């Protein structure tokens, strides 16, 4: 049975977050993180189109989910120079405490 579209988008976002998290924690070298993000970035337009195709009541949450994923992609692309997403920033702050 195929996965629900909103679950697919959340799973994609979690995959992006996982790479960004591992990069930020030093568990994944920048080159490998960027290589993985390149693959995920290719999927981003399809995920955005999928979100747009869903009922309006789901779109706001999914746009937020994709916004977080976009920030995580940019964070890795910049090798940590750009701001982290809220979820990654929260994780990094918790680890610093």
matplotlib code that plots the C-alpha trace (Angstrom):
import matplotlib.pyplot as plt

x = [0.0, 1.4, 2.4, 0.1, 1.4, 1.7, 3.7, 6.0, 6.7, 7.4, 9.7, 11.6, 12.0, 13.3, 15.8, 17.1, 17.2, 19.1, 21.9, 22.0, 22.1, 24.9, 26.9, 26.3, 27.4, 30.6, 29.4, 29.4, 32.1, 31.0, 31.6, 29.5, 26.8, 26.6, 26.6, 23.6, 21.9, 22.3, 20.2, 17.6, 17.6, 16.6, 13.5, 12.5, 10.5, 8.4, 7.8, 6.7, 4.4, 3.0, 2.2, 0.5, -1.7, -3.1, -6.1, -5.7, -6.0, -2.8, -0.8, 0.2, 1.8, 3.5, 4.8, 6.4, 7.9, 9.3, 10.6, 12.5, 13.9, 15.0, 16.8, 18.6, 19.6, 21.0, 22.8, 24.7, 25.4, 26.9, 28.9, 27.2, 27.6, 23.8, 21.3, 20.1, 16.4, 14.4, 14.6, 18.4, 19.0, 17.1, 19.1, 22.4, 21.4, 20.3, 23.6, 25.6, 23.9]
y = [0.0, 3.4, 5.8, 8.8, 11.9, 13.9, 11.1, 11.0, 14.7, 14.4, 11.4, 13.4, 16.3, 13.9, 12.5, 16.0, 16.8, 13.6, 14.6, 18.1, 16.8, 14.4, 17.1, 19.6, 17.0, 16.2, 12.7, 13.3, 15.1, 18.1, 16.5, 13.5, 15.6, 17.7, 14.7, 13.3, 16.7, 16.9, 13.7, 15.0, 18.5, 16.9, 15.5, 18.9, 20.2, 17.0, 17.3, 20.9, 20.0, 17.1, 19.5, 21.9, 19.1, 18.2, 19.6, 23.2, 22.1, 20.1, 22.6, 25.0, 22.3, 20.8, 24.2, 24.6, 21.1, 21.9, 25.3, 23.5, 21.1, 24.0, 25.6, 22.3, 22.0, 25.6, 25.0, 22.1, 23.8, 26.7, 24.3, 25.7, 29.4, 30.0, 29.8, 26.4, 25.4, 25.7, 22.0, 21.8, 25.0, 23.5, 20.3, 22.2, 24.4, 21.4, 19.7, 22.8, 23.0]
z = [0.0, -0.9, 1.8, 2.5, 0.7, 3.9, 5.5, 2.4, 2.9, 6.6, 6.0, 3.3, 5.8, 8.4, 6.0, 5.3, 9.0, 9.7, 7.3, 8.7, 12.2, 11.5, 9.7, 12.6, 15.2, 13.2, 12.5, 8.7, 6.7, 4.8, 1.4, 2.2, 3.7, 0.6, -1.6, 0.3, 0.3, -3.5, -3.8, -1.4, -3.1, -6.4, -4.6, -3.1, -6.1, -6.2, -2.5, -2.8, -5.7, -3.7, -0.8, -3.1, -4.5, -1.1, 0.7, 1.9, 5.6, 5.2, 3.2, 6.0, 8.1, 5.1, 3.9, 7.4, 7.2, 3.8, 5.0, 7.8, 5.2, 3.0, 5.8, 6.6, 3.0, 3.0, 6.3, 4.9, 1.6, 3.5, 5.7, 8.7, 7.9, 7.3, 10.2, 11.2, 11.0, 14.2, 14.9, 14.2, 16.2, 19.1, 19.0, 18.9, 21.8, 23.9, 23.2, 24.2, 27.6]

ax = plt.figure().add_subplot(projection="3d")
ax.plot(x, y, z, "-o")
ax.set_aspect("equal")
plt.show()
